[in-house]
Amino acid sequence: MPKELYFEKVEPYLEQVEQLSREGYNEKEMAAFFGVSERAWRGYKARHSALAASVNKGRRKAQEEITNALYKRATGFKESVEELVAVRDSQNNIIRHDVKRVSKYFPPDMGAIRMWLNFRHPDKWGDKLLGRQEEVDKIKEIYSKREKEKLSALETARAFEEFGINLPESLRLELMKETKETITTLDSNSIRIVLPSELEETEEEQG
């Protein structure tokens, strides 16, 4: 621990504490950096509001930087980057490579968009809602395929099974009518559509 902190002089270290906090140091790591126990470190923070304020300031800056970077990736941006450019002679032969600074466009990133919406508007774009929307889109895709390819109820049910989506009640009833059998779903972690006749066939094979 720096001697000054033992004498309750924290001012010379406030900027360093802020930087460490900005870099993601937690309380335990901060204490280890200054060579004291975590309990002692928390005691210093409790006695010196400026010390605690530096920690919080660093964390806020880090959060702002991450948020801004995420927003930038979600909306797309232009950035000046260095690229190697081939220099050619009159016969179109490469004679050397020069470093040239060019403006490059980075398009919006779908993963960043989803993270941003989930972070800023969890009530509308939370992970569960996004997952539900994906399921709805997949159901529409299956029914569209069924209409185009004239799939039977059983073939449609198998498509639902492939994507791990529970059968809509209307399709379940249609499937029961088509097969004249009661539909059984097995396994809690996955969807398996099983007809009683299939179970009987399995029992006969085992017998």
Secondary structure, 3 states (H helix, E strand, C coil): CCHHHHCCCCHHHHHHHHHHHHCCCCHHHHHHHCCCCHHHHHHHHHHCHHHHHHHHHHHHHHHHHHHHHHHHHHHCEEEEEEEEEEEECCCCCEEEEEEEEEEEEECCCHHHHHHHHHHHCHHHHCHHHHHHHHHHHHHHHHHHHHHHHCCCHHHHHHHHHHCCCCCCHHHHHHHHHHHCCCCEEECCCCCEEECHHHHHHHHHHHC
